[in-house]
């Protein structure tokens, strides 16, 4: 395996600064709409659960079902986009498909129908991020890649999916019913699909011989690289943390802390503000001081969130502050899902490796964790999922100690 300093895309091969900004902004907006649709059910669950008679175990199954098909799509679409070189076309088709699936969630009249809609949505959404990150890796200069991939994955997804979504969708559900919220969630993706088709260019495809060689690069080859193995394991742990939090925090706040639905929406929205700021601050910090120290610190800090939800009394403003600090862990998601993996392997294998890291997190952490958390909540209580979050975060921070540094600034310094 060649030294990490030789990895990445040369500056001469990247797009102009103006185009880099436009492309990253549109990809960030698009992924924001992905998470607006994906997270909608979590924030609306206090309304959906009594209407469709959904148990806590079924809540976990709904979250896990989407993660399952999302992970399969992440593997498959990442590999397909590397082989065909048709990244933009596949991204646009995926965007249109997941938008249509949001309407299906709105018309669901039973748990089975809702489960089917979520399975289809995972298929449509899973390939969006691996393709987007591969496009960023191809077009953005290496010195700004951490920041660009942080914005592409975290800025829009958290501004729209974690801040706007709970505030807007809960307000709509209170006034017009939860189904209207799903119908609204399906509209913006159609618009962004048109914008991407119009403004984003297809990255230059690798030579045909190189794409044929890519077929023989398996996930087992990728896992021989220590950084890839650690990133896969971190993805499993922290996606489990993420999915468990979004699935069960709204229920814990409304049922155990007796917070009103509107206040719950704003508390959950605090997570979105935190992660939106983190998309700049955490990812940008990793460009300056290195990926490794940031990826160690943030999971350990995130333990504050579940502990404060369970034990911190008094003002909701103080609780919101703890939520804000704890949810900063989202700032490292682009690092272990995209930046470090893309800096650790040959650029020809970028989308394949990104699909591996994202897909592993979803298929193991995203599928099994919410089901286990829901089962535990039904049998032990709603605090059980939050204790799971504590253990997952601690394990993720400890695991990051084994990473090899890949930030260009630190390699030059060394």
Phi and psi in degrees as a GROMACS rama.xvg file:
@    title "Ramachandran Plot"
@    xaxis  label "Phi"
@    yaxis  label "Psi"
@TYPE xy
-69.2063  159.502  UNK-2
-63.3633  146.928  UNK-3
-60.0712  -23.9425  UNK-4
-66.8827  -18.7741  UNK-5
-89.8754  -3.9194  UNK-6
-86.0946  164.947  UNK-7
101.713  -177.54  UNK-8
-100.824  132.924  UNK-9
-67.1452  150.553  UNK-10
-58.8494  -37.6578  UNK-11
-63.3791  -22.8183  UNK-12
-89.8111  -9.05893  UNK-13
-86.3274  166.268  UNK-14
-78.1969  174.064  UNK-15
-64.8796  161.261  UNK-16
-60.3259  -41.9349  UNK-17
-62.414  -45.2644  UNK-18
-66.2075  -38.4876  UNK-19
-57.2264  -43.4228  UNK-20
-64.8053  -45.8466  UNK-21
-62.0123  -46.5753  UNK-22
-63.3945  -48.0967  UNK-23
-63.0825  -39.23  UNK-24
-62.8429  -43.8194  UNK-25
-69.3524  -40.0746  UNK-26
-65.5448  -36.5677  UNK-27
-67.2874  -43.51  UNK-28
-59.9865  -44.1426  UNK-29
-63.7461  -43.663  UNK-30
-70.7263  -26.3094  UNK-31
-61.846  -39.6414  UNK-32
-71.7695  -34.1193  UNK-33
-55.4838  -48.3421  UNK-34
-76.825  -25.5431  UNK-35
-59.2332  -46.2713  UNK-36
-69.6562  -44.0389  UNK-37
-64.6157  -43.6228  UNK-38
-80.8593  -12.6559  UNK-39
-53.6571  -44.7097  UNK-40
-64.3268  -35.9709  UNK-41
-61.0169  -46.4697  UNK-42
-74.0914  -25.7104  UNK-43
-92.208  -3.95182  UNK-44
-58.4024  -37.3392  UNK-45
-58.5597  -21.5191  UNK-46
-92.2366  -39.558  UNK-47
-72.1756  -40.3943  UNK-48
-55.2613  -51.0273  UNK-49
-72.724  -29.5123  UNK-50
-70.0881  -42.4778  UNK-51
-101.266  5.76679  UNK-52
56.4785  54.8765  UNK-53
-96.232  129.428  UNK-54
-81.5586  169.061  UNK-55
-63.6103  -36.0513  UNK-56
-62.9959  -40.1409  UNK-57
-69.1056  -31.3324  UNK-58
-58.3254  -46.2302  UNK-59
-63.3429  -38.4464  UNK-60
-64.156  -38.7089  UNK-61
-63.675  -43.3203  UNK-62
-66.8806  -41.8246  UNK-63
-69.0096  -33.4922  UNK-64
-63.1662  -45.1934  UNK-65
-64.0436  -40.522  UNK-66
-63.116  -36.4483  UNK-67
-61.6986  -53.6641  UNK-68
-73.1033  -29.0526  UNK-69
-60.4028  -45.6116  UNK-70
-65.7387  -41.675  UNK-71
-61.7136  -42.7836  UNK-72
-66.3099  -36.1499  UNK-73
-62.5145  -44.1861  UNK-74
-61.4311  -53.4611  UNK-75
-67.5101  -46.2085  UNK-76
-71.0363  -34.9389  UNK-77
-61.3288  -46.0838  UNK-78
-64.2934  -43.7776  UNK-79
-64.5047  -40.3721  UNK-80
-69.2919  -33.3957  UNK-81
-65.3785  -41.1781  UNK-82
-74.6888  -45.1237  UNK-83
-83.8291  -27.3532  UNK-84
75.215  4.99015  UNK-85
-94.3707  63.2011  UNK-86
-68.4843  -46.3539  UNK-87
-63.5525  -45.1522  UNK-88
-59.5907  -47.0591  UNK-89
-64.8274  -36.2806  UNK-90
-65.628  -43.391  UNK-91
-65.2557  -43.9874  UNK-92
-62.7571  -40.4855  UNK-93
-64.1459  -38.9522  UNK-94
-64.4154  -44.5401  UNK-95
-63.3056  -41.4576  UNK-96
-64.7963  -45.6  UNK-97
-69.8598  -26.9793  UNK-98
-65.5006  -41.0424  UNK-99
-66.1655  -32.6965  UNK-100
-67.4275  -26.0042  UNK-101
-64.3553  -37.2031  UNK-102
-63.2388  -36.3649  UNK-103
-62.9188  -37.854  UNK-104
-62.2759  -35.4655  UNK-105
-68.7641  -27.4578  UNK-106
-95.7022  -0.344712  UNK-107
-62.7124  133.511  UNK-108
-115.886  4.19587  UNK-109
-153.087  166.908  UNK-110
-59.7081  -41.0492  UNK-111
-62.9747  -42.4969  UNK-112
-66.5466  -39.8106  UNK-113
-66.797  -38.6405  UNK-114
-61.168  -44.1938  UNK-115
-61.554  -41.8082  UNK-116
-63.4367  -39.5142  UNK-117
-69.9814  -35.814  UNK-118
-61.334  -44.3346  UNK-119
-66.5738  -38.422  UNK-120
-63.4422  -38.4604  UNK-121
-62.1468  -39.8996  UNK-122
-60.1078  -44.0122  UNK-123
-70.5865  -37.1433  UNK-124
-88.4482  -23.4532  UNK-125
-60.0263  -33.8251  UNK-126
-83.5121  -8.85395  UNK-127
-61.9714  -47.7917  UNK-128
-74.2888  -43.4262  UNK-129
-57.2364  -41.5464  UNK-130
-65.876  -44.4076  UNK-131
-60.9769  -45.2044  UNK-132
-65.5571  -36.291  UNK-133
-65.0305  -35.8422  UNK-134
-67.7235  -39.8405  UNK-135
-64.4751  -43.7794  UNK-136
-61.1278  -31.4016  UNK-137
-80.8209  -25.6511  UNK-138
-112.606  -18.3179  UNK-139
-103.6  140.338  UNK-140
-62.7602  146.498  UNK-141
-57.7632  -35.0548  UNK-142
-65.8965  -22.8111  UNK-143
-111.75  8.54327  UNK-144
-66.6892  -40.2585  UNK-145
-60.5965  -46.3114  UNK-146
-64.5007  -44.6054  UNK-147
-63.5283  -43.2989  UNK-148
-71.5032  -30.3227  UNK-149
-63.8166  -43.3914  UNK-150
-67.4547  -44.5578  UNK-151
-59.7859  -39.8169  UNK-152
-89.7647  -37.4087  UNK-153
-106.002  -32.1265  UNK-154
-65.2383  -61.7425  UNK-155
-65.417  -39.5342  UNK-156
-63.6812  -34.7395  UNK-157
-89.8873  -34.5554  UNK-158
-63.5424  -46.0836  UNK-159
-88.9011  -47.8781  UNK-160
-77.9008  -25.9423  UNK-161
-116.56  -15.4837  UNK-162
-110.08  -58.839  UNK-163
-64.8846  -41.6963  UNK-164
-57.4363  -54.6481  UNK-165
-64.3991  -38.503  UNK-166
-68.5149  -49.5276  UNK-167
-73.3859  -46.2869  UNK-168
-68.5464  -38.9964  UNK-169
-66  -41.1272  UNK-170
-61.4907  -42.2516  UNK-171
-64.1253  -41.9724  UNK-172
-63.8225  -39.7628  UNK-173
-62.7584  -38.7671  UNK-174
-95.3945  -31.0195  UNK-175
-127.887  -2.78136  UNK-176
99.3717  152.298  UNK-177
-69.2983  -25.0304  UNK-178
-66.186  -38.3358  UNK-179
-61.4999  -30.7878  UNK-180
-65.0513  -40.4557  UNK-181
-66.5446  -37.9414  UNK-182
-63.2392  -41.1733  UNK-183
-62.526  -41.2763  UNK-184
-63.0231  -22.0282  UNK-185
-84.2993  -11.6969  UNK-186
-78.2465  -46.5699  UNK-187
-61.1875  -30.8617  UNK-188
-61.8122  -35.1047  UNK-189
-61.9851  -38.9684  UNK-190
-67.157  -45.0118  UNK-191
-68.5613  -29.8538  UNK-192
-60.4801  -41.0979  UNK-193
-66.2255  -42.2774  UNK-194
-64.5204  -41.6455  UNK-195
-64.9026  -42.7994  UNK-196
-60.9135  -35.8023  UNK-197
-81.9411  -41.4814  UNK-198
-104.943  -23.2319  UNK-199
-97.0199  131.756  UNK-200
-91.9987  156.388  UNK-201
-73.5935  122.518  UNK-202
-58.2632  147.433  UNK-203
-59.5628  126.78  UNK-204
-72.1468  148.655  UNK-205
-67.6669  154.8  UNK-206
-54.4021  150.242  UNK-207
-55.845  -39.4656  UNK-208
-62.7967  -37.8181  UNK-209
-67.1222  -37.059  UNK-210
-68.9089  -32.96  UNK-211
-66.8792  -39.0032  UNK-212
-63.0051  -32.5166  UNK-213
-60.4098  -31.6137  UNK-214
-58.1024  -34.3036  UNK-215
-86.8691  0.808868  UNK-216
-93.1837  103.328  UNK-217
-95.313  171.43  UNK-218
-67.4017  -25.4099  UNK-219
-68.7604  -36.0113  UNK-220
-63.1908  -42.9342  UNK-221
-63.6881  -40.2649  UNK-222
-71.143  -9.7294  UNK-223
-71.1768  -21.9232  UNK-224
-81.5955  121.605  UNK-225
-55.2397  -42.7597  UNK-226
-61.2186  -38.2751  UNK-227
-66.3235  -43.5698  UNK-228
-60.3511  -45.4176  UNK-229
-66.2766  -40.4079  UNK-230
-64.1313  -37.8021  UNK-231
-62.5886  -45.9463  UNK-232
-66.1624  -39.9366  UNK-233
-64.4865  -37.9733  UNK-234
-62.1946  -41.7442  UNK-235
-60.4613  -48.1453  UNK-236
-67.7683  -45.2173  UNK-237
-85.0061  -26.6266  UNK-238
-66.5768  -38.1195  UNK-239
-59.7482  -44.3592  UNK-240
-58.3176  -48.9536  UNK-241
-61.6023  -51.2679  UNK-242
-66.8559  -40.5671  UNK-243
-62.479  -42.3077  UNK-244
-61.6475  -48.1587  UNK-245
-69.4796  -31.3456  UNK-246
-76.8168  -34.929  UNK-247
-116.142  -17.4886  UNK-248
-61.2054  -43.8714  UNK-249
-59.4728  -39.1973  UNK-250
-69.7936  -41.1286  UNK-251
-62.9523  -43.5842  UNK-252
-65.2368  -41.5828  UNK-253
-80.6533  -34.8681  UNK-254
-94.3948  -35.1816  UNK-255
-98.9665  -39.8497  UNK-256
-92.3956  -8.58911  UNK-257
56.2937  40.8899  UNK-258
-81.6606  141.577  UNK-259
-66.7837  155.537  UNK-260
-56.0836  -41.4304  UNK-261
-63.3195  -45.1153  UNK-262
-65.4088  -37.2697  UNK-263
-60.3102  -43.1317  UNK-264
-59.1322  -41.2679  UNK-265
-71.6438  -37.1731  UNK-266
-63.0852  -43.9444  UNK-267
-66.7623  -32.5741  UNK-268
-63.5739  -28.5612  UNK-269
-58.1728  -35.656  UNK-270
-61.5274  -39.1018  UNK-271
-65.4222  -41.2747  UNK-272
-62.3775  -44.0638  UNK-273
-58.6732  -49.3325  UNK-274
-71.4065  -30.8592  UNK-275
-63.8465  -46.7303  UNK-276
-65.1622  -39.4348  UNK-277
-62.2597  -27.9713  UNK-278
-62.0461  -28.9333  UNK-279
-88.6408  -54.8605  UNK-280
-67.7967  -52.3553  UNK-281
-68.8963  -47.9498  UNK-282
-65.0951  -41.2293  UNK-283
-65.4559  -37.5049  UNK-284
-62.5243  -36.6146  UNK-285
-66.5253  -29.0393  UNK-286
-65.8135  -30.3885  UNK-287
-90.6293  -48.6581  UNK-288
-104.701  -5.68122  UNK-289
112.921  153.725  UNK-290
-71.7116  -43.101  UNK-291
-59.7812  -52.3488  UNK-292
-61.7019  -36.3588  UNK-293
-66.9479  -39.5058  UNK-294
-75.21  -17.4352  UNK-295
-81.0432  -46.0499  UNK-296
-71.2215  -44.1391  UNK-297
-66.1036  -40.5916  UNK-298
-61.8588  -37.1687  UNK-299
-68.1155  -37.9887  UNK-300
-65.0539  -32.2256  UNK-301
-67.6537  -12.5781  UNK-302
-60.5268  -25.5952  UNK-303
-58.3813  -34.0236  UNK-304
-63.696  -58.7255  UNK-305
-64.3557  -34.1906  UNK-306
-66.3357  -40.4507  UNK-307
-68.5251  -36.0267  UNK-308
-62.0575  -35.8411  UNK-309
-84.4022  -36.2659  UNK-310
-121.32  -13.9146  UNK-311
-84.7628  115.62  UNK-312
-94.7207  -174.432  UNK-313
87.4614  -145.047  UNK-314
-63.9051  138.928  UNK-315
-68.0247  -23.4216  UNK-316
-65.5194  -39.1948  UNK-317
-67.9953  -40.5638  UNK-318
-62.6859  -41.5948  UNK-319
-61.5475  -37.6143  UNK-320
-63.7668  -41.1386  UNK-321
-66.9621  -39.2237  UNK-322
-60.0863  -43.4711  UNK-323
-59.4558  -47.4029  UNK-324
-67.4896  -46.2757  UNK-325
-64.6572  -35.1433  UNK-326
-79.1412  -1.47973  UNK-327
-59.7786  -15.3761  UNK-328
-57.7483  -24.5256  UNK-329
-60.6261  -21.9848  UNK-330
-63.8264  -20.4562  UNK-331
-96.5776  -4.3063  UNK-332
-57.9365  -44.5651  UNK-333
-64.7615  -23.7356  UNK-334
-70.8235  -48.8041  UNK-335
-84.7837  -15.3046  UNK-336
-94.2752  -22.3109  UNK-337
-139.597  -58.3632  UNK-338
-63.4039  -56.0724  UNK-339
-63.4871  -46.1808  UNK-340
-58.607  -43.5631  UNK-341
-69.809  -23.9067  UNK-342
-86.9588  -4.17533  UNK-343
-108.11  -6.34722  UNK-344
-134.596  170.607  UNK-345
-59.5655  136.311  UNK-346
-56.5146  -26.1743  UNK-347
-63.6606  -21.3484  UNK-348
-102.9  13.7923  UNK-349
-58.0805  -56.4309  UNK-350
-66.1058  -32.7874  UNK-351
-62.7845  -46.3618  UNK-352
-68.6715  -39.2862  UNK-353
-63.5357  -41.2572  UNK-354
-62.425  -36.8434  UNK-355
-63.7458  -47.5879  UNK-356
-66.6218  -46.1867  UNK-357
-69.2692  -44.148  UNK-358
-64.5594  -39.6599  UNK-359
-63.4081  -43.3234  UNK-360
-59.9534  -41.7401  UNK-361
-72.2606  -45.8629  UNK-362
-74.6282  -28.9261  UNK-363
-98.6041  -60.1604  UNK-364
-68.589  -45.0671  UNK-365
-74.4059  -29.3282  UNK-366
-85.0408  -51.1778  UNK-367
-82.214  -36.221  UNK-368
-60.5532  -49.1834  UNK-369
-65.7403  -33.0129  UNK-370
-65.1286  -46.3439  UNK-371
-63.0247  -41.3879  UNK-372
-64.4629  -40.7419  UNK-373
-66.1949  -41.922  UNK-374
-61.9354  -43.4896  UNK-375
-64.7812  -38.0307  UNK-376
-64.6069  -39.0581  UNK-377
-68.3199  -31.8066  UNK-378
-102.357  -23.9573  UNK-379
-116.615  -40.219  UNK-380
139.313  163.64  UNK-381
-70.9124  -7.185  UNK-382
-77.3675  -20.549  UNK-383
-58.8814  -45.7998  UNK-384
-59.5577  -33.5187  UNK-385
-71.0872  -35.4068  UNK-386
-67.643  -33.2545  UNK-387
-59.3603  -42.141  UNK-388
-58.8715  -40.0308  UNK-389
-59.2232  -48.75  UNK-390
-65.4135  -40.1889  UNK-391
-64.1627  -42.5676  UNK-392
-65.4352  -44.4227  UNK-393
-60.955  -43.9544  UNK-394
-63.9195  -39.022  UNK-395
-63.2185  -42.9266  UNK-396
-64.6119  -40.667  UNK-397
-65.6067  -40.4495  UNK-398
-62.285  -34.5973  UNK-399
-64.8935  -16.572  UNK-400
-61.0089  -23.3099  UNK-401
-84.8392  -0.704146  UNK-402
-69.3958  146.122  UNK-403
-93.4416  131.46  UNK-404
-65.4176  135.218  UNK-405
-124.594  -5.18707  UNK-406
-62.2429  129.98  UNK-407
-55.0351  -38.1651  UNK-408
-62.5735  -37.3836  UNK-409
-79.319  -32.0847  UNK-410
-66.7301  -39.5717  UNK-411
-66.3067  -40.2313  UNK-412
-63.9059  -34.4724  UNK-413
